[in-house]
Amino acid sequence: MHRFFEILPGSLVWLTFLLMFLFSWKFPSAVAIFFILYTFYWLFRIIYLHFHLRFSFNEARENLKVNWLEKLKQLTPSNWQEIYHLVVLPMYKEPIEVIEETFKALKATDYPKDRIIVVLATEERAGLEAKKTASKIEKKFGKDFFKFLVTNHPDNLPNEIPGKGSNETWATKQAKEKIIDVLGLNYERIIASVFDVDTQVPPGYFGRLTYVFLTCDNPQRSSYQPIPLFVNNIYQAPVFSRVMSFFPTFWQMMQQSRFEQLSTFTSQAMPFKALVEIGFWDTHLVSEDSLVFWKFYFHYDGDWRTEPLYYPISMDATSAKTLWGTAVNLYKQQRRWAWGAENIPYMLSGFVKNKKIPFRKKVFWTFVFMEGFHSWATSPFILFILGWLPLFLGSYEFSLTLLSYNFSRISGFILNFSVAGLIASAVLSIVLLPPKPKWFRKKHYIVYFLQWLLVPVLLVVFSAIPAVESQTRLMLGGRFRLGFWPTPKNR
């Protein structure tokens, strides 16, 4: 059954492509009508999602202005000082400059440092250089926090794939055994945050996280999701990487205000007690950041949700020392994110096994994930390429119809009208830029605005194609399966 569910997403994608070609040849009028309706659907969807985007943006902007420690002191009872934060930072071969920036931001947070436990999780397979880097970081920042632990995840452990999930599991278990259990800390008063090692948090982040934890409906049955901004090195990234870096940010913003659909993505937080109860992350799967949501969900029979923080964290945009290297890294990063399609067989298999989860919840989540990953792989192709096939594959009789004559005019008008969504995205991307470097001039605003004209091409090359590849590899299985690929960082 699990293998069938692995085949399902990719087979639906390729069936969609096949039917678009076949029907454009045999039934061009039907495809033309479908495409016109499809463009209308995406126009209204863009408008609908834009309202969610604006709402989340405004919420995040207001939350950044709040002194969350003062808000915590106003709670009744004001027991926020009992909350410890366990921060796990898995690293591989990242340069010390990147890691230092992360720790400088962590040190600059206003939450009491005697309530922050930091774990820098290295990989044995990363070699001696990674150990030296971790040692330098510990020497420089180790005394700034309540406890500081460097772990070294052994290579070739049984039932593991090398990757972030297996490293996080090893590191968190080490922190539990060597620090938390030794000190007798209450699991229910610990929030575990797992950050990519390039993640930089604003000063008020832990105050905001603690506030949401103490005031949400069920804190021990919730994950906590910030908004990722991939802007740490945005001014050094090439144009195509800059544009693509905003799409996951915008999507996560939209999902924050649609929290009934919100799962988890990249850097996130969760209650430590629940993490121990589920046995930490799965060490044999790639998409640990999203799959851990489902591990919680099934363990607690559907009694799990993701709380939106409406609060940003910043990470690196994809880059390399050369333009071609950046393009390759960006493609591989998008392909790894698209490998999140492995959530679908994991989720559906869990639904089959768990009879306690309500049927309506199973239907809801199945639609959300199936539609999301299918659209990721197919929509750019349909909108920009396949939807126009009736004009090329349709019969001579179709070319004489009024529908054929007006097809490109109607569809083109709708797509051109959708450019308003691009304009709004371009403006918001400029607003989200970090403080400008000295060389940044007014003319650069024009460049950063016009770069969004590349979106149709970029969505096909760096979004749809890697999504198709990932779902195809999942469908084929075996040697075609993807392992974990750590995105290289540089300064």
C-alpha positions as CSV (number, residue, x, y, z in Angstrom):
1,M,0.0,0.0,0.0
2,H,2.8,2.4,0.9
3,R,4.5,1.7,-2.5
4,F,1.2,2.4,-4.3
5,F,1.0,5.8,-2.5
6,E,4.6,6.6,-3.6
7,I,3.6,5.9,-7.2
8,L,0.4,8.0,-7.0
9,P,1.7,11.6,-7.2
10,G,4.1,11.1,-10.1
11,S,1.6,9.0,-12.1
12,L,-1.0,11.8,-11.7
13,V,1.5,14.4,-13.0
14,W,2.5,12.3,-16.0
15,L,-1.2,11.5,-16.7
16,T,-2.0,15.2,-16.7
17,F,0.8,15.9,-19.3
18,L,-0.3,12.9,-21.5
19,L,-4.0,14.0,-21.4
20,M,-3.1,17.6,-22.3
21,F,-1.3,16.4,-25.4
22,L,-3.9,13.8,-26.3
23,F,-7.0,16.0,-25.7
24,S,-5.4,19.0,-27.5
25,W,-5.1,16.8,-30.6
26,K,-8.4,15.0,-30.3
27,F,-10.6,17.5,-28.5
28,P,-9.0,20.9,-28.9
29,S,-12.2,22.8,-28.2
30,A,-12.6,21.1,-24.8
31,V,-9.0,21.9,-23.9
32,A,-9.3,25.5,-25.0
33,I,-12.4,25.9,-22.8
34,F,-10.6,24.2,-19.9
35,F,-7.6,26.4,-20.3
36,I,-9.7,29.6,-20.3
37,L,-11.4,28.4,-17.1
38,Y,-8.0,27.4,-15.6
39,T,-6.6,30.8,-16.2
40,F,-9.7,32.3,-14.5
41,Y,-9.2,30.0,-11.6
42,W,-5.6,31.0,-11.1
43,L,-6.4,34.7,-11.5
44,F,-9.0,34.4,-8.6
45,R,-6.6,32.2,-6.6
46,I,-3.8,34.8,-6.9
47,I,-6.2,37.5,-5.7
48,Y,-7.4,35.3,-2.8
49,L,-3.9,34.3,-1.7
50,H,-2.7,37.9,-2.0
51,F,-5.2,38.9,0.8
52,H,-3.7,36.2,3.0
53,L,-0.2,37.4,2.1
54,R,-1.0,40.9,3.0
55,F,-2.6,39.9,6.3
56,S,0.3,37.8,7.4
57,F,2.8,40.5,6.4
58,N,0.9,43.1,8.4
59,E,0.7,40.8,11.4
60,A,4.5,40.1,11.2
61,R,5.3,43.8,10.9
62,E,3.3,44.6,14.0
63,N,4.7,41.7,16.0
64,L,8.2,43.0,15.3
65,K,7.3,46.2,17.1
66,V,6.2,44.5,20.3
67,N,8.3,44.0,23.4
68,W,7.4,40.4,24.0
69,L,9.3,40.1,27.3
70,E,7.0,42.9,28.6
71,K,4.0,41.0,27.3
72,L,5.2,37.9,29.0
73,K,5.4,39.7,32.3
74,Q,1.8,40.7,32.0
75,L,0.6,37.1,31.8
76,T,-1.3,35.7,34.8
77,P,0.3,33.7,36.2
78,S,3.6,35.2,35.0
79,N,5.7,31.9,35.0
80,W,7.4,32.5,31.7
81,Q,10.9,32.4,33.4
82,E,10.3,28.6,33.8
83,I,10.5,28.1,30.0
84,Y,13.8,26.8,28.6
85,H,14.7,26.9,25.0
86,L,16.7,24.0,23.5
87,V,18.2,25.3,20.2
88,V,19.6,22.6,17.9
89,L,21.8,23.8,15.0
90,P,22.8,20.9,12.6
91,M,25.8,21.8,10.6
92,Y,27.8,20.1,7.8
93,K,30.6,21.9,6.0
94,E,29.3,25.5,6.3
95,P,32.0,28.2,6.5
96,I,32.6,29.7,9.9
97,E,31.5,33.1,8.7
98,V,27.9,31.8,8.2
99,I,27.8,30.1,11.6
100,E,29.2,33.2,13.4
101,E,26.4,35.3,12.0
102,T,23.9,32.9,13.3
103,F,25.4,32.9,16.8
104,K,25.8,36.7,16.9
105,A,22.0,36.9,16.2
106,L,21.3,34.3,18.8
107,K,23.5,36.1,21.4
108,A,21.6,39.4,20.6
109,T,18.2,38.0,21.5
110,D,16.6,39.6,24.6
111,Y,15.4,36.3,26.1
112,P,17.4,35.4,29.3
113,K,20.5,33.5,28.2
114,D,20.4,31.4,31.4
115,R,17.2,29.8,29.9
116,I,18.8,28.9,26.5
117,I,20.6,25.6,25.8
118,V,22.4,25.5,22.5
119,V,23.5,22.3,20.6
120,L,25.8,22.7,17.7
121,A,25.4,19.3,15.9
122,T,28.3,18.4,13.6
123,E,28.6,15.4,11.3
124,E,31.5,12.9,11.5
125,R,31.5,12.5,7.8
126,A,32.1,16.3,7.5
127,G,35.7,15.7,8.6
128,L,38.2,17.4,10.8
129,E,37.5,20.9,9.4
130,A,34.0,20.8,10.7
131,K,35.2,19.8,14.1
132,K,37.7,22.7,14.1
133,T,34.9,25.1,13.1
134,A,32.6,23.9,15.9
135,S,35.5,24.2,18.4
136,K,36.1,27.8,17.4
137,I,32.4,28.6,17.8
138,E,32.2,27.0,21.2
139,K,35.2,28.9,22.4
140,K,33.8,32.2,21.2
141,F,30.1,31.8,22.2
142,G,30.0,28.9,24.6
143,K,29.9,31.0,27.7
144,D,27.0,33.2,26.4
145,F,24.3,30.6,27.1
146,F,23.1,28.5,29.9
147,K,24.6,25.3,28.4
148,F,26.5,24.8,25.1
149,L,27.0,21.3,23.7
150,V,28.9,20.2,20.6
151,T,27.8,16.8,19.2
152,N,29.3,14.7,16.5
153,H,26.9,12.5,14.7
154,P,28.6,9.2,13.8
155,D,28.6,8.0,10.2
156,N,27.0,4.8,8.9
157,L,24.7,4.1,11.8
158,P,22.1,1.4,11.0
159,N,18.7,2.3,9.6
160,E,19.8,5.9,8.9
161,I,20.4,8.0,5.8
162,P,23.0,10.8,6.2
163,G,21.1,14.0,6.6
164,K,19.6,16.6,8.8
165,G,16.9,14.4,10.5
166,S,19.4,11.8,11.7
167,N,21.8,14.4,12.9
168,E,19.0,16.3,14.8
169,T,17.9,13.1,16.4
170,W,21.4,12.2,17.6
171,A,22.1,15.7,18.9
172,T,18.8,16.1,20.7
173,K,19.2,12.7,22.4
174,Q,22.7,13.8,23.5
175,A,21.3,17.0,24.9
176,K,18.6,15.0,26.8
177,E,21.0,12.6,28.3
178,K,23.9,15.0,29.1
179,I,22.1,18.2,30.1
180,I,18.3,18.0,30.5
181,D,18.1,14.7,32.4
182,V,21.2,15.5,34.5
183,L,19.7,18.8,35.6
184,G,16.2,17.2,36.1
185,L,14.6,19.9,33.9
186,N,10.8,19.5,33.3
187,Y,10.2,18.3,29.8
188,E,6.9,20.2,29.6
189,R,8.7,23.5,30.2
190,I,11.2,23.1,27.4
191,I,10.6,24.3,23.8
192,A,12.9,22.6,21.2
193,S,13.8,24.8,18.2
194,V,15.6,23.3,15.2
195,F,17.3,25.8,13.0
196,D,19.3,25.4,9.8
197,V,22.7,26.6,10.7
198,D,22.3,29.8,8.6
199,T,19.1,30.8,10.5
200,Q,19.3,34.3,12.1
201,V,16.6,35.2,14.6
202,P,15.4,38.7,15.5
203,P,16.0,39.9,19.1
204,G,12.4,39.3,20.2
205,Y,12.0,35.8,18.6
206,F,12.2,33.7,21.7
207,G,9.9,36.1,23.6
208,R,7.3,35.8,20.8
209,L,7.7,32.0,20.7
210,T,7.3,31.7,24.5
211,Y,4.2,34.0,24.4
212,V,2.5,31.9,21.8
213,F,3.5,28.7,23.6
214,L,1.9,30.0,26.9
215,T,-1.2,31.4,25.4
216,C,-2.3,29.0,22.6
217,D,-5.1,26.5,23.2
218,N,-3.0,23.3,23.5
219,P,0.7,24.1,23.7
220,Q,1.8,20.5,24.2
221,R,0.0,19.4,21.0
222,S,1.4,22.1,18.7
223,S,4.3,22.8,16.5
224,Y,5.4,26.5,16.1
225,Q,6.2,27.9,12.7
226,P,8.0,31.2,12.0
227,I,8.1,32.9,8.6
228,P,11.4,32.1,6.8
229,L,13.0,35.0,4.9
230,F,15.8,33.9,2.6
231,V,17.5,37.3,2.6
232,N,20.8,37.0,4.7
233,N,22.9,37.2,1.5
234,I,20.2,38.5,-0.9
235,Y,22.4,41.3,-2.3
236,Q,25.2,38.8,-3.3
237,A,22.8,36.3,-4.9
238,P,22.2,36.3,-8.7
239,V,18.9,37.6,-10.0
240,F,17.3,34.2,-10.5
241,S,18.2,33.1,-7.0
242,R,16.9,36.4,-5.6
243,V,13.5,36.0,-7.2
244,M,13.1,32.3,-6.3
245,S,14.1,32.9,-2.7
246,F,10.9,34.9,-2.1
247,F,8.5,32.2,-3.3
248,P,8.8,29.9,-0.2
249,T,8.5,33.1,2.0
250,F,5.3,34.2,0.3
251,W,3.9,30.7,0.4
252,Q,4.6,30.4,4.2
253,M,3.1,33.8,4.8
254,M,-0.1,32.8,3.0
255,Q,-0.2,29.6,5.0
256,Q,0.2,31.4,8.3
257,S,-3.2,33.0,7.9
258,R,-4.6,29.7,6.6
259,F,-3.4,27.9,9.7
260,E,-5.8,25.0,9.3
261,Q,-3.6,24.0,6.3
262,L,-0.3,24.9,8.0
263,S,2.2,22.1,8.5
264,T,5.9,22.6,9.3
265,F,8.8,23.7,7.1
266,T,12.5,24.2,7.6
267,S,13.4,26.0,10.9
268,Q,10.6,25.4,13.5
269,A,9.9,24.7,17.2
270,M,8.0,22.0,19.1
271,P,7.4,21.0,22.7
272,F,10.3,18.8,24.0
273,K,8.0,16.4,25.8
274,A,6.1,15.5,22.7
275,L,9.4,15.2,20.7
276,V,10.6,12.6,23.3
277,E,7.3,10.8,23.2
278,I,7.3,10.3,19.4
279,G,11.0,9.1,19.4
280,F,12.4,12.2,17.7
281,W,12.7,12.4,13.9
282,D,12.6,9.6,11.4
283,T,16.3,8.9,10.6
284,H,15.6,7.0,7.3
285,L,13.7,9.8,5.5
286,V,14.8,13.0,3.8
287,S,12.1,15.6,4.5
288,E,12.4,15.6,8.3
289,D,11.1,19.2,8.7
290,S,7.7,18.4,7.3
291,L,7.5,14.7,8.1
292,V,7.9,15.3,11.8
293,F,4.5,17.1,11.7
294,W,2.9,13.8,10.5
295,K,4.8,11.8,13.1
296,F,3.2,14.0,15.8
297,Y,-0.1,13.9,14.1
298,F,-0.4,10.1,14.0
299,H,1.1,9.6,17.4
300,Y,-1.6,11.8,18.9
301,D,-4.4,10.5,16.7
302,G,-4.9,13.8,14.8
303,D,-4.7,16.0,17.9
304,W,-1.9,18.1,16.5
305,R,-1.7,21.5,14.8
306,T,0.9,24.0,13.7
307,E,0.6,27.4,15.4
308,P,1.7,30.3,13.2
309,L,4.1,32.7,14.9
310,Y,3.6,35.6,12.4
311,Y,7.2,36.4,13.1
312,P,10.2,36.2,10.7
313,I,13.5,34.5,10.8
314,S,16.1,35.0,8.1
315,M,18.1,32.5,6.2
316,D,20.4,32.4,3.2
317,A,19.3,32.6,-0.4
318,T,21.0,29.9,-2.6
319,S,24.3,31.0,-3.9
320,A,27.7,29.8,-5.1
321,K,31.0,31.2,-6.2
322,T,29.9,31.1,-9.9
323,L,26.7,31.8,-11.7
324,W,26.5,28.2,-13.0
325,G,27.2,26.9,-9.5
326,T,24.3,28.9,-8.1
327,A,22.0,27.6,-10.8
328,V,22.9,24.0,-10.0
329,N,22.6,24.6,-6.3
330,L,19.2,26.3,-6.7
331,Y,17.9,23.4,-8.8
332,K,19.1,20.8,-6.3
333,Q,17.6,22.8,-3.4
334,Q,14.2,23.0,-5.2
335,R,14.4,19.3,-6.0
336,R,15.1,18.5,-2.4
337,W,12.1,20.6,-1.2
338,A,9.9,19.0,-3.9
339,W,11.0,15.6,-2.5
340,G,8.6,16.6,0.2
341,A,6.2,14.6,-1.9
342,E,7.3,11.7,0.3
343,N,4.9,13.3,2.8
344,I,2.0,11.9,0.7
345,P,2.7,8.2,1.0
346,Y,3.7,8.7,4.7
347,M,0.5,10.6,5.3
348,L,-1.8,8.3,3.4
349,S,-0.3,5.1,4.9
350,G,-0.8,6.7,8.3
351,F,-4.4,7.4,7.5
352,V,-5.0,3.8,6.5
353,K,-3.5,2.5,9.7
354,N,-5.0,5.0,12.2
355,K,-8.7,4.5,12.6
356,K,-9.1,7.1,15.3
357,I,-8.5,10.1,13.1
358,P,-11.9,11.5,11.8
359,F,-12.6,10.7,8.1
360,R,-13.2,14.4,7.3
361,K,-9.7,15.3,8.5
362,K,-8.2,12.6,6.3
363,V,-10.1,13.9,3.3
364,F,-9.1,17.5,4.0
365,W,-5.4,16.8,4.4
366,T,-5.3,14.4,1.4
367,F,-6.7,17.1,-0.8
368,V,-4.4,19.8,0.5
369,F,-1.2,17.8,-0.1
370,M,-2.3,16.1,-3.3
371,E,-3.4,19.3,-4.9
372,G,-0.4,21.2,-3.6
373,F,2.2,18.9,-5.0
374,H,0.3,18.3,-8.2
375,S,0.0,22.0,-8.8
376,W,3.6,22.6,-8.0
377,A,4.7,20.2,-10.8
378,T,2.0,20.9,-13.4
379,S,0.6,24.5,-13.1
380,P,3.6,26.4,-14.6
381,F,3.7,24.0,-17.5
382,I,-0.1,24.3,-18.2
383,L,-0.2,28.1,-17.8
384,F,2.9,28.9,-19.9
385,I,3.2,25.9,-22.3
386,L,0.7,23.1,-22.4
387,G,-2.4,25.2,-22.3
388,W,-1.6,26.6,-25.8
389,L,-1.3,23.2,-27.4
390,P,-4.8,23.3,-29.1
391,L,-3.5,26.1,-31.4
392,F,-0.7,23.7,-32.6
393,L,-2.2,20.2,-32.3
394,G,-5.8,21.0,-33.0
395,S,-7.5,20.1,-36.3
396,Y,-8.0,22.5,-39.3
397,E,-11.7,22.6,-38.4
398,F,-10.8,23.9,-34.9
399,S,-8.7,26.6,-36.4
400,L,-11.7,27.9,-38.3
401,T,-13.9,28.2,-35.2
402,L,-14.7,31.4,-33.3
403,L,-13.3,29.8,-30.1
404,S,-9.9,29.3,-31.8
405,Y,-9.9,32.8,-33.0
406,N,-10.6,34.3,-29.6
407,F,-8.7,31.6,-27.6
408,S,-5.4,33.4,-27.4
409,R,-7.0,36.8,-26.9
410,I,-9.1,35.7,-23.9
411,S,-6.4,33.6,-22.3
412,G,-3.7,36.2,-22.9
413,F,-5.9,39.0,-21.4
414,I,-6.5,37.0,-18.3
415,L,-2.8,36.1,-17.9
416,N,-1.8,39.7,-18.5
417,F,-4.3,40.8,-15.9
418,S,-2.6,38.4,-13.5
419,V,0.5,40.6,-13.8
420,A,-1.0,42.7,-11.1
421,G,-0.1,39.8,-8.8
422,L,3.5,40.0,-10.0
423,I,3.6,43.7,-9.3
424,A,2.4,43.2,-5.8
425,S,4.9,40.5,-5.2
426,A,7.7,42.7,-6.6
427,V,6.8,45.6,-4.3
428,L,6.5,43.3,-1.2
429,S,9.9,41.7,-2.0
430,I,11.5,45.1,-2.0
431,V,9.9,45.9,1.4
432,L,11.2,42.7,2.8
433,L,14.8,43.4,1.9
434,P,17.2,43.7,4.8
435,P,19.2,47.0,5.4
436,K,20.8,48.1,2.2
437,P,24.5,47.9,1.7
438,K,26.5,51.1,0.9
439,W,26.6,50.4,-2.8
440,F,22.9,50.1,-3.1
441,R,21.4,53.1,-5.1
442,K,18.0,54.1,-6.3
443,K,18.6,52.6,-9.7
444,H,18.9,49.2,-8.0
445,Y,15.2,49.4,-6.9
446,I,14.3,49.4,-10.6
447,V,16.4,46.3,-11.2
448,Y,14.9,44.5,-8.2
449,F,11.5,45.4,-9.5
450,L,12.0,44.4,-13.1
451,Q,13.6,41.1,-12.2
452,W,10.1,39.7,-11.5
453,L,9.5,39.7,-15.3
454,L,11.6,36.5,-15.3
455,V,9.0,34.6,-13.2
456,P,7.3,32.5,-16.0
457,V,10.7,31.1,-17.0
458,L,12.0,30.7,-13.5
459,L,8.9,28.9,-12.3
460,V,9.2,26.3,-15.1
461,V,13.0,25.8,-14.8
462,F,13.6,26.1,-11.1
463,S,10.2,25.0,-9.7
464,A,8.1,22.8,-12.0
465,I,10.9,20.7,-13.5
466,P,12.6,19.8,-10.2
467,A,9.1,19.0,-8.8
468,V,8.4,16.7,-11.8
469,E,11.8,15.1,-11.3
470,S,11.2,14.5,-7.6
471,Q,7.8,13.0,-8.0
472,T,9.0,10.9,-10.9
473,R,11.9,9.6,-8.8
474,L,9.5,8.8,-6.0
475,M,7.3,6.9,-8.5
476,L,10.2,4.9,-9.8
477,G,11.7,4.1,-6.4
478,G,14.8,2.1,-5.9
479,R,18.0,3.6,-7.1
480,F,16.1,6.7,-8.3
481,R,15.3,7.8,-4.7
482,L,16.9,11.0,-3.5
483,G,19.0,11.2,-0.4
484,F,19.5,14.3,1.7
485,W,21.4,17.1,-0.1
486,P,22.7,19.9,2.2
487,T,22.6,23.3,0.3
488,P,26.1,24.7,0.3
489,K,26.5,28.1,2.0
490,N,29.2,30.8,1.3
491,R,30.1,34.4,2.0
